[in-house]
Amino acid sequence: MTSFTPEELLLYLYKESSPEQTKAIQEALEKDWSLREKLTVLKASMERLDRIVEKPRTEIVLKVLSYAREKSIEKVH
């Protein structure tokens, strides 16, 4: 039985694997329950990552804007 790396499975999930690789993975998934389980875990991880929303602190945004303002004033002078 062929074993696939997590990277190959991610390519498959993102539909970026080659047609040959896709076919091989699909055939293996039909026969290998542990591979199906690995794929399920990867899918769940992807779904959790998709839900993560990060927001910068207001203080950081203000510092970046201030820095940009200072640099634009320096260029004018």
Beta strands, then each sheet from edge to edge (+ up, - down):
end
